[in-house]
């Protein structure tokens, strides 16, 4: 075999040298290009703290009466941006015991106490997780040279969790006022002075002046007549857990809602997924699809319970403002739609108590109810609790108390008796049903005849107890997403067969029982 020549070796070495240098030059030019592009330089080192969407509490300025030069809108936007980011940096510092970004948003004198707090908490094992939810700054003064601004930030709503050696020791929801002075230095508006003054009570949510829905003596009224809620949890046959996805079909939904109406039902419950709808930036195309479904419900004289945050399970304090922005956009957009009966804030949040923390979830839901009621004062609010015993939680913030029950029909009355001792508001059995799967993966499961008998027995209890209800679900499904019950085929097999119509569109024996109620 002929050995490689020396010239070949030289060529390889020269090529390698040139390639390495080219990569180095390209890397340097990319960094220099970034630094000269006008992009925020702190985002390289500070994880994007100048990102315009990285902190999203509600904020409403009052610039009606102040001294000094005229406040131009672009300058106010910059002040707002850096002021909110100063809150974000402060929260980040106390959560992660880090000095990252403090010098960018606080002057030398203002950062002293914050740095002392960080060092003290490091030594004592204290961690504080917090976020601000609402700001109402009132502009007081804007200097002639545009280098100084002062304002009073009123009604600042904050939520805080305090940990000692990783153990939660306290939570608080607080409303306070802050006197703030900021200076423009090196292109940054930095906090020079921020003093917290007396705490105030959180403003009560605005009550609806006019609403077609009323609660009286533990019953639900539409206009002046009791609305005897009877309904179904609804997904299209080919859109299991994906109603508003690629297979969204106006014609199919129209046909389904006609079937539901002919069954003698008056309500459907639908589900919106947080990520699918665009998280904090709700997607217009999703709102259009939801509007189409609501219009079709109106056409068939059906009311709709809209469940928010399906498959959401984070609840971290830093995520609160994103979730509240999401809820506000949707509920405000549809606040005047006549098909909506209620907003269901979350499906079965009690299933997350052990993994995410009961106190945190309850506080998140409590403030979420305020946000939704302020954005939409015309419709009711509920929570779809997974267990009957949890239906009384946060009842003071709810209009309707909903729970799910998949136990034996004869045991339901006992659950209701215990629950009614603790509540006075209308109760909704928001989910109940029985799978008709009996086969290889569950040889001792239930048949379609068993399902028929189950619904007949449940109907007797519901009638006797005068309980509002929605069953699970209209259709059997051909496929179940892994996100619903995991990858286990035996769990999927059972979940596929809860419908009263099979996957081919043929009514099952239980369909007739529903039709006769």
C-alpha positions, 0 to 999 in steps of 0.5 A, spaced: 500 500 500 502 506 498 504 511 504 501 518 504 506 523 502 509 529 506 505 534 502 498 531 504 500 531 511 502 538 510 495 540 507 491 537 512 495 541 517 494 547 514 487 546 512 486 544 520 489 550 522 485 555 517 479 551 519 480 552 527 482 560 526 476 561 522 471 558 527 475 563 532 474 569 528 466 567 527 465 566 534 468 573 536 464 576 530 458 573 533 459 576 540 461 583 537 455 583 532 451 581 538 454 587 542 453 592 537 446 590 535 442 594 540 440 587 544 441 588 551 448 586 553 446 584 560 442 578 557 448 574 556 450 574 563 444 575 566 439 570 563 435 575 559 433 580 565 431 585 560 426 581 556 420 585 555 416 579 557 420 576 563 415 579 568 408 581 567 404 583 573 398 588 572 400 595 572 396 601 571 399 608 571 396 615 573 399 621 570 394 625 570 397 630 575 405 631 576 410 636 576 416 637 572 417 636 564 412 632 560 412 625 560 413 622 553 410 615 552 416 612 550 420 614 556 414 612 561 415 605 557 422 605 559 421 607 566 416 601 567 420 596 564 426 597 568 422 598 575 418 592 574 425 588 572 428 591 579 422 587 582 424 581 578 431 582 580 429 583 587 425 577 587 430 573 584 436 575 589 432 573 595 429 566 592 436 564 589 441 568 594 444 571 588 447 578 587 446 577 579 443 584 576 442 588 582 447 593 580 443 594 574 437 596 577 439 599 584 444 605 585 449 604 590 446 606 596 439 603 594 442 596 593 446 596 600 440 593 604 438 588 599 445 585 599 445 585 606 439 581 606 441 576 601 448 575 605 444 574 612 439 569 608 445 565 606 447 564 613 441 563 616 438 558 611 432 563 609 429 563 602 423 567 600 419 566 593 415 572 592 412 575 586 408 582 585 401 581 582 399 588 581 402 595 581 398 602 580 404 607 580 402 615 580 407 619 577 409 625 582 415 628 579 419 628 572 425 632 572 427 637 567 433 633 564 429 627 564 434 624 569 430 623 575 423 620 576 418 619 583 412 616 583 407 613 589 406 605 587 399 604 590 395 598 591 401 593 590 399 586 591 405 581 593 405 574 594 410 571 598 413 564 601 418 563 606 422 557 607 427 556 613 432 550 611 427 548 605 421 547 609 415 552 608 414 556 614 409 562 612 405 565 606 402 571 605 398 575 600 399 583 602 397 590 599 402 595 600 404 602 598 411 604 596 414 611 595 419 610 589 425 615 586 429 612 580 435 615 576 437 614 569 444 612 569 448 609 563 442 607 560 438 604 566 433 607 570 435 605 577 432 605 583 435 610 588 429 610 593 424 605 595 420 605 601 414 601 603 408 604 607 402 602 611 399 595 608 392 596 605 387 590 604 387 587 597 381 591 594 375 586 593 373 584 586 368 588 582 361 585 583 357 584 577 352 590 576 348 586 571 348 578 570 343 573 567 346 568 572 343 568 579 345 564 585 339 563 590 338 558 596 343 554 594 340 553 587 342 556 580 338 561 576 338 563 569 334 570 568 328 568 573 328 560 572 332 555 576 337 552 571 337 545 572 344 543 569 344 537 566 350 536 561 356 532 558 364 533 558 365 534 551 371 532 546 369 531 539 370 523 537 376 525 533 379 530 538 380 527 544 384 532 549 385 536 543 378 539 541 382 546 538 387 542 535 389 541 527 383 536 527 378 542 529 371 541 525 366 546 525 361 541 522 363 535 526 362 539 533 355 542 530 353 535 529 355 533 536 352 539 539 345 537 536 346 530 538 347 533 545 341 537 545 337 531 542 339 527 548 335 533 553 342 536 556 343 543 556 350 544 558 357 542 556 364 542 559 370 543 555 377 544 556 382 549 554 390 547 555 395 552 557 400 551 552 396 549 547 392 556 547 399 560 547 401 561 555 401 568 556 400 570 549 394 567 547 393 565 540 388 569 536 387 562 532 385 559 538 380 564 540 377 564 534 376 556 534 373 557 541 368 563 539 366 558 533 364 552 538 361 557 543 357 560 537 355 553 535 353 552 543 348 558 542 345 555 536 343 549 540 341 552 546 347 549 550 350 553 556 358 552 556 362 551 562 369 553 560 375 549 564 382 553 564 389 550 565 388 543 563 394 539 563 398 545 567 401 543 573 407 548 575 404 553 580 411 556 581 411 563 584 415 566 578 409 563 573 403 566 577 403 573 572 404 569 566 398 564 568 394 570 570 395 574 564 393 568 560 386 567 564 385 575 563 386 575 556 381 569 555 375 571 560 375 578 558 375 576 550 369 572 552 365 576 557 359 578 553 358 571 550 351 568 552 353 561 551 358 561 557 355 559 564 362 559 568 369 559 568 372 552 571 379 555 573 382 548 574 381 541 573 382 537 579 388 541 582 387 537 588 391 531 585 397 536 585 397 537 592 402 532 594 407 534 589 406 541 588 404 544 595 396 545 597 397 552 600 401 554 594 395 551 589 390 554 594 393 561 594 394 561 586 387 559 585 384 564 590 388 570 586 386 567 580 378 567 582 379 575 583 383 576 576 377 572 572 372 576 576 375 582 575 376 581 567 369 578 566 364 580 572 358 577 567 359 569 568 360 564 574 366 561 577 368 554 579 373 549 580 373 542 578 375 538 584 377 531 584 374 529 590 368 530 593 371 532 600 375 538 597 369 541 594 368 546 600 375 549 599 375 556 597 367 556 597 367 563 599 371 565 592 366 560 588 359 561 585 358 554 584 362 548 588 364 542 583 366 535 584 368 529 581 365 522 583 367 515 580 364 511 586 358 507 587 352 510 586 349 508 592 355 511 596 354 518 593 348 520 597 353 519 603 358 524 600 353 529 599 350 529 606 357 530 609 358 536 604 352 539 605 353 540 612 359 545 610 356 549 604 350 553 602 352 554 594 349 550 589 353 543 588 355 540 581 357 533 580 361 535 574 364 528 572 361 521 573 361 515 569 363 508 568 368 505 563 365 499 558 371 496 557 372 488 559 377 485 555 385 482 555 387 488 559 381 488 564 378 481 564 374 483 570 372 490 567 365 492 566 360 491 560 356 495 556 350 492 560 354 494 566 354 501 564 347 502 562 345 499 569 350 504 572 347 510 569 340 508 571 342 507 578 346 514 578 340 517 575 335 515 581 340 518 586 341 525 582 333 525 581 332 524 589 338 529 591 336 534 586 343 534 584 346 538 578 351 534 573 355 532 567 357 525 565 363 523 562 363 523 556 359 523 549 364 518 545 369 512 546 375 514 543 380 510 538 386 514 541 388 516 548 394 521 549 400 519 553 399 525 557 392 523 560 393 516 563 401 515 561 403 509 556 400 503 560 396 500 555 391 497 560 390 504 563 388 507 556 384 501 554 379 503 560 379 510 558 377 509 551 370 506 553 367 511 557 362 514 552 355 513 551 357 512 543 362 508 541 368 510 537 364 508 530 359 513 532 354 507 534 350 509 540 351 504 546 346 501 551 347 507 556 345 512 550 338 510 551 338 511 559 341 518 558 336 520 553 330 518 558 332 522 564 
